[in-house]
Amino acid sequence: ADRNRARVEENFLKQTHAQRQEAAQTRREEKKRAEKERIMNEEDPERQRRLE
């Protein structure tokens, strides 16, 4: 029973860790996209050229 409980707990921890990693990845991508969008909206053609 103890071994089974340990296995279930380990799987649960792995699952929550994966979900947190996915959420963090999504946030990073969103932040990067927002930053790029902000720079593209600026009236600075030099910066825009550098990004593309």
C-alpha positions as CSV (number, residue, x, y, z in Angstrom):
1,A,0.0,0.0,0.0
2,D,2.8,2.4,0.9
3,R,4.6,1.7,-2.4
4,N,1.3,2.3,-4.3
5,R,0.8,5.6,-2.5
6,A,4.3,6.7,-3.2
7,R,3.9,5.9,-6.9
8,V,0.6,7.8,-7.1
9,E,2.1,10.8,-5.3
10,E,5.1,10.8,-7.6
11,N,2.9,10.8,-10.7
12,F,0.8,13.6,-9.2
13,L,3.9,15.7,-8.6
14,K,5.2,15.0,-12.1
15,Q,1.8,16.0,-13.6
16,T,1.6,19.3,-11.6
17,H,5.2,20.1,-12.5
18,A,4.5,19.6,-16.2
19,Q,1.4,21.8,-15.9
20,R,3.4,24.6,-14.2
21,Q,6.2,24.4,-16.8
22,E,3.6,24.6,-19.6
23,A,2.0,27.7,-18.0
24,A,5.4,29.3,-17.6
25,Q,6.3,28.6,-21.2
26,T,3.0,30.1,-22.3
27,R,3.6,33.2,-20.2
28,R,7.1,33.7,-21.6
29,E,5.8,33.4,-25.2
30,E,3.0,35.8,-24.5
31,K,5.4,38.3,-22.9
32,K,7.8,38.0,-25.9
33,R,4.9,38.5,-28.3
34,A,3.6,41.6,-26.4
35,E,7.1,43.1,-26.4
36,K,7.5,42.6,-30.1
37,E,4.0,44.0,-30.7
38,R,4.9,47.1,-28.6
39,I,8.1,47.7,-30.6
40,M,6.3,47.3,-33.9
41,N,3.7,49.8,-32.8
42,E,6.4,52.4,-32.0
43,E,7.4,54.8,-34.6
44,D,11.0,53.7,-34.7
45,P,11.8,52.1,-38.1
46,E,15.3,51.2,-37.1
47,R,14.1,49.0,-34.2
48,Q,11.4,47.5,-36.4
49,R,14.0,46.5,-39.1
50,R,16.2,44.9,-36.4
51,L,13.3,42.8,-35.2
52,E,12.2,41.4,-38.6
